[in-house]
């Protein structure tokens, strides 16, 4: 199944694909397009729109999109309500204190935005296999130097992150 949302993913638009692939559709394909094209692309590709204004799997009834997906698909894993509140707080600034981890998730999402810009598929790839990226050090995703210097300062590694 294809899913479509707005480009330049931050909190909800990175958390929702994680949720969808693990609990709804393991083979899901995600399309990131300009906000004003989501409805058209959804029709053209028979894709399910999410985290865009006016759709069922968006911010509805005080829920964030992650919470709307949990509700729609009747997902019952006991960790999902807590994760939903964390994503909600990270995504909706006025609710940031709903769970203590929300501020941390928001900071991570902002870091992804700065690091990857609008390269949304790279954000999903990173989230799919963070252990592979982390095993090379926190600077491994940087394209510009001084990544080796960064790892030396952070970890004392003299052979760099690569």
VOVO-73568 format. One line per 4 residues: number of its first residue (from 1); for each residue x, y, z of C-alpha. Coordinates in nm, 3 decimals. Last residue first. Layout:
# residues N
NUM = X:Y:Z; ...
END
This chain:
# residues 162
162 = 3.385:0.643:0.868; 3.372:0.784:1.218; 3.732:0.889:1.265; 4.045:0.684:1.340
158 = 4.136:0.896:1.644; 3.827:0.812:1.843; 3.824:1.018:2.164; 3.448:0.988:2.180
154 = 3.292:1.329:2.127; 3.606:1.528:2.037; 3.749:1.258:1.811; 3.409:1.196:1.659
150 = 3.367:1.563:1.566; 3.722:1.581:1.430; 3.651:1.289:1.199; 3.330:1.459:1.083
146 = 3.520:1.780:1.002; 3.414:1.756:0.726; 3.101:1.773:0.519; 2.876:1.479:0.437
142 = 2.752:1.416:0.786; 2.574:1.087:0.837; 2.870:0.931:1.019; 2.884:1.205:1.283
138 = 2.706:1.012:1.554; 2.937:0.713:1.533; 2.974:0.428:1.286; 2.772:0.186:1.498
134 = 2.505:0.454:1.525; 2.432:0.442:1.153; 2.389:0.066:1.143; 2.198:0.066:1.472
130 = 1.962:0.333:1.337; 1.828:0.094:1.075; 1.469:0.187:0.988; 1.503:0.534:1.141
126 = 1.794:0.619:0.911; 1.607:0.491:0.608; 1.303:0.696:0.709; 1.510:1.013:0.740
122 = 1.678:0.932:0.408; 1.333:0.905:0.247; 1.255:1.256:0.372; 1.541:1.434:0.198
118 = 1.377:1.771:0.270; 1.654:1.883:0.504; 1.857:1.579:0.613; 2.074:1.723:0.890
114 = 1.866:2.026:0.991; 1.537:1.836:0.978; 1.689:1.535:1.150; 1.815:1.762:1.427
110 = 1.469:1.915:1.463; 1.326:1.564:1.495; 1.583:1.476:1.761; 1.495:1.792:1.956
106 = 1.123:1.711:1.933; 1.192:1.358:2.054; 1.380:1.497:2.352; 1.102:1.741:2.436
102 = 0.845:1.461:2.418; 1.040:1.230:2.651; 0.897:1.391:2.967; 0.537:1.322:2.859
98 = 0.251:1.577:2.823; 0.505:1.860:2.867; 0.526:1.939:2.494; 0.149:1.994:2.469
94 = 0.167:2.358:2.346; 0.432:2.247:2.095; 0.220:1.986:1.920; 0.457:1.742:1.749
90 = 0.680:1.650:2.043; 0.386:1.630:2.281; 0.183:1.415:2.040; 0.482:1.190:1.965
86 = 0.531:1.129:2.339; 0.156:1.084:2.393; 0.140:0.831:2.110; 0.441:0.645:2.246
82 = 0.258:0.613:2.578; -0.059:0.487:2.408; 0.149:0.259:2.182; 0.335:0.064:2.451
78 = 0.042:-0.165:2.531; 0.015:-0.296:2.171; -0.354:-0.255:2.093; -0.371:-0.102:1.748
74 = -0.734:-0.042:1.654; -0.639:0.057:1.298; -0.821:0.390:1.312; -0.724:0.461:1.676
70 = -0.350:0.394:1.639; -0.354:0.588:1.311; -0.522:0.886:1.477; -0.267:0.877:1.761
66 = 0.021:0.900:1.514; -0.163:1.178:1.328; -0.189:1.397:1.641; -0.508:1.384:1.841
62 = -0.716:1.678:1.968; -1.024:1.565:1.777; -0.838:1.528:1.448; -0.476:1.603:1.358
58 = -0.433:1.371:1.062; -0.533:1.020:0.968; -0.891:1.110:0.878; -0.783:1.386:0.642
54 = -0.861:1.760:0.650; -0.515:1.898:0.711; -0.225:1.667:0.633; -0.066:1.412:0.859
50 = -0.182:1.116:0.651; -0.307:1.043:0.299; -0.366:0.681:0.193; -0.245:0.616:-0.159
46 = -0.449:0.510:-0.464; -0.159:0.651:-0.669; -0.343:0.922:-0.865; -0.598:0.985:-0.590
42 = -0.338:1.020:-0.313; -0.121:1.230:-0.545; -0.410:1.472:-0.600; -0.491:1.496:-0.228
38 = -0.125:1.543:-0.128; -0.045:1.806:-0.392; -0.108:2.123:-0.188; 0.114:1.993:0.091
34 = 0.415:1.946:-0.138; 0.499:1.576:-0.173; 0.639:1.294:0.038; 0.544:0.945:-0.078
30 = 0.575:0.649:0.154; 0.569:0.281:0.054; 0.429:0.033:0.304; 0.559:-0.324:0.294
26 = 0.520:-0.392:0.668; 0.165:-0.254:0.664; -0.024:-0.183:0.988; 0.182:-0.246:1.303
22 = 0.553:-0.213:1.233; 0.549:-0.039:0.895; 0.263:0.193:0.993; 0.415:0.292:1.327
18 = 0.756:0.376:1.177; 0.581:0.557:0.892; 0.384:0.756:1.152; 0.689:0.856:1.360
14 = 0.864:1.028:1.067; 0.567:1.235:0.949; 0.458:1.296:1.309; 0.789:1.449:1.420
10 = 0.961:1.622:1.126; 0.900:1.542:0.763; 0.990:1.799:0.499; 0.730:1.677:0.247
6 = 0.360:1.652:0.317; 0.197:1.311:0.322; 0.126:1.006:0.111; 0.084:0.635:0.186
2 = 0.114:0.355:-0.066; 0.000:0.000:0.000
END
